[in-house]
Structure formats: C-alpha cells, structure tokens
Amino acid sequence: MARVTILYFAALRDASGVACEVVDSSAPDLRALYNELQARHALPFPARQLRVAVDGDFAAWDEAPRDGTEVAFIPPVSGG
C-alpha cells in the first residue's frame, strides 16, 4: 500500500472539490490509481486524455505509485 498526495488541476479540481488530498492505495499502477479516484470523485476525463506527473516530472501510466510521492493528474488544456 502506498500513501500518496494527489494534486488536481482545472476541471479535475472542480470535479473533486479539492486541490489536493492524501490517499492510501494498493493500485498496481498510476492508471489504476486514477481509476480509483475517478470512481470516488466522478472525474470527467478518461486517463487517456490526461498527463500524469510524479514529484514534478512527467511519468508513465504503468509506473507503480510509491509511498510518500506527489502525483499530479493534468487535464487537457484549451486555449487560443
């Protein structure tokens, strides 16, 4: 089990109602972790539309969550 700090940005922050939270998860990878959080908060985007970062660096979805890390889910950005 890993205890990680989750950061939410933009529409994900709006949907979850929080900018960050600490969660305990036994998810085998970051995609499964996102799926757990998506179910909990009804997050609007599938993982394939997001970027994920661990401790400030972009990460692969198949990486395992590590205890004590900070995971950020970054939604698509629109603009002109």
N, C-alpha and C positions, 0 to 999 in steps of 0.2 A: 504494500500500500504506500502511496506517495501523497504527501501533503504539499500542495502547490497553490501559489497565489495566481488567480486568474484576473487578467485585465480585459475589460470590454471597451470597445470604442464605437462611437457614432451610433448606428441603428442597433447594434448589439447591446450597447449600454442602455439605450432607450427600452429595448425589449426586456432586458434582465432587471432593469430598475436599479442597478448598481454599477459603479465604475470598476470595482474590484471586489473579489471575495476569496477566501481561503477555503479550499475543498480537500477532502481526503478521497482518493480514488484508487481503485485497483485496475483501472483501464490499462490494457496492454500497450496502447499507443495513443498518440495525440488525437487521432481521428476518433477513436472510441471515447476519449475524454470529452471531446467536443460534442459527440452524440449524446453523452450523459447530460451535459449542460444544456444542450438544445432541447432535450425532453423536459428538463426541470423548468426552463425559462421560456419555452416556446420561441426559441430564437429563429429569426426569419430566413436565414440563409443555409443552404446545404454546405458542407465542408468544402466541396469542390470550388465554391465561389470565394473562399477566404484564403488569406495567408495566415500562417502561424509563426510565432517567434517565441524563442525560449531565452530568457535572460538577455533580451535585446538583440538577438541575432535570429534571422530567419531560419526556420527549422523544417525538416521533412515530416510529413504527417505520420510516417511509420516509426518515428522515434518514440521511445517509451518515456512517459512522464517521470521525472526524477524528483525525489524528495527535496523540498526547500527551494525549488526553482520558481521563476515567474514566467507564466505562459500568457501570451497575448494573442487574441484572435482578432484579425484585422479584416473588416468587411470591404467590399469593393467601394471605391471612391468615385463619385461622379463630379463632374465639373466641366468648365469650358475653357 
